[in-house]
């Protein structure tokens, strides 16, 4: 098998990023910040920290930290010290974050609907199963470093 499949996945990822960036222009957040806010809104009843976001989303810790700082500067959240653990910081959503909740959720549904149009339920089930298997494969596969 050639590596064309990786190219297709990369094209899809770029298309999804471009689509989401256009959707989020009005509230000045990036696609990754949108995903993070959505995750925080979904887990709003829980105490959530950067490490938990990293575990849920699979995004690197430095990327999580950078996105959280930007969201804090834009007024979407407050980061406070945890009273029981000095190393931990709690993430608290602001009223500004709650005011864009509907926009974020509806934009994600719209994007998924656009992505999946013209695909049968069976095709979607196979695709989801295949993508989950690929993700598991990549998590289990040791990374080989190539040198010159």
Secondary structure, 3 states (H helix, E strand, C coil): CCCHHHHHHHHHHHHHHHHHHHHCHHHCCCHHHHHHHHHHHHCCCCCCCHHHHHHHHCCCHHHHHHHHHHHHHCCCEEEEECCCCCCCEEEEECHHHHHCHHHHHHHHHHHHHHHHCCCCHHHHHHHHHHHHHHHHHHHHCCCCCCCC
